[in-house]
């Protein structure tokens, strides 16, 4: 048995906005695969809503907004903490993590000068079995 597989994809946020739809990523689902999908942002001190996907041919992953500080050190720390927190939440409650799939939205919004932050959209799905 190998380690954890990490995959990612990009989502064009402008396309979804033009269509008046919320951004979502789609992952083909194997017959025996079980996935946990983050339905809300992963944040310390808040409960993350997770959907359990055991049926169907695809896993639908909503992209949710995050605000990230503009400083490189703060941004890196935030992203690392978010990833670790998401992995721990799933791993402790659902089983061994097999694959992590991240869907990143672009473009990223620069909220300066009103707020010293960027808004980015991301979706996370974690395959357990």
C-alpha positions in Angstrom: 0.0 0.0 0.0 1.4 3.4 -1.0 1.1 6.8 0.5 -1.6 9.4 0.1 -2.2 10.5 -3.5 -2.6 14.3 -4.1 -4.4 15.6 -7.1 -5.8 19.0 -8.1 -7.8 20.8 -10.8 -8.6 24.4 -11.7 -12.1 25.9 -11.9 -12.8 29.1 -14.0 -14.8 31.3 -11.6 -15.7 33.8 -14.3 -17.5 31.0 -16.2 -19.7 30.1 -13.2 -20.4 33.8 -12.5 -21.6 34.4 -16.1 -23.9 31.3 -15.8 -25.2 32.5 -12.4 -24.1 29.2 -10.8 -22.0 28.4 -7.7 -18.6 27.0 -8.6 -18.2 23.2 -8.4 -15.7 20.6 -9.3 -16.5 17.1 -10.5 -14.4 14.0 -9.8 -15.1 10.6 -11.5 -15.9 8.1 -8.7 -14.8 4.5 -8.8 -17.3 1.7 -7.9 -16.0 1.1 -4.4 -14.7 4.6 -3.6 -15.9 6.5 -0.6 -15.3 10.2 -0.3 -15.7 13.0 2.2 -16.4 16.4 0.7 -16.0 19.7 2.5 -19.3 21.6 2.1 -18.2 24.6 4.1 -14.8 26.4 4.7 -12.3 24.6 6.9 -11.6 27.0 9.7 -10.2 26.6 13.3 -12.9 27.0 15.9 -15.7 26.3 13.5 -17.4 23.0 12.5 -16.8 22.0 8.9 -19.8 20.4 7.2 -18.7 17.2 5.4 -20.8 15.2 2.9 -20.2 11.5 2.7 -20.3 10.2 -1.0 -20.6 6.5 -1.4 -22.9 6.3 -4.5 -23.0 7.6 -8.1 -20.5 7.9 -10.8 -19.2 11.3 -9.7 -18.2 13.3 -6.7 -19.5 16.9 -6.7 -17.2 19.3 -4.8 -18.4 22.8 -4.1 -15.8 25.6 -4.1 -16.1 27.8 -1.0 -14.5 31.2 -0.3 -11.5 31.8 1.9 -9.9 35.1 3.0 -6.1 34.9 3.1 -3.7 37.5 4.4 -1.5 39.1 1.7 1.8 38.5 3.5 3.5 35.3 2.3 4.3 33.9 5.7 0.7 34.4 6.9 -0.7 33.0 3.7 1.5 29.9 3.9 0.7 29.3 7.5 -3.1 29.6 6.8 -3.0 27.2 3.9 -0.9 24.7 5.8 -3.1 24.8 8.8 -6.3 24.5 6.7 -4.9 21.4 4.9 -3.8 19.7 8.1 -7.0 20.5 9.9 -9.1 19.1 7.0 -7.0 15.9 6.9 -7.2 15.4 10.7 -11.0 15.9 10.7 -11.5 13.2 8.1 -8.8 10.8 9.2 -9.9 10.8 12.8 -13.5 10.2 12.1 -13.8 8.3 8.8 -10.7 6.1 8.1 -7.4 6.2 6.4 -6.9 8.9 3.8 -6.2 7.5 0.3 -6.4 10.6 -1.9 -6.8 14.3 -1.4 -8.2 16.3 -4.3 -8.1 20.1 -4.3 -10.0 22.2 -6.7 -8.7 25.8 -7.0 -10.7 28.6 -8.4 -9.3 31.4 -10.5 -9.0 34.3 -10.6 -8.1 35.2 -7.1 -9.6 38.5 -5.9 -7.3 41.1 -4.5 -9.3 42.9 -1.8 -6.7 45.6 -1.1 -6.8 48.4 -0.2 -10.1 47.9 1.7 -8.8 44.7 3.3 -5.3 43.3 3.4 -6.4 40.0 2.0 -7.1 37.9 -1.0 -10.3 36.0 -1.6 -9.9 32.6 -3.2 -12.2 29.8 -3.8 -11.3 26.1 -3.2 -13.0 22.8 -2.9 -11.7 19.7 -1.0 -12.6 16.1 -1.4 -10.8 13.3 0.5 -11.0 9.7 -0.6 -11.2 7.2 2.3 -11.7 3.8 0.6 
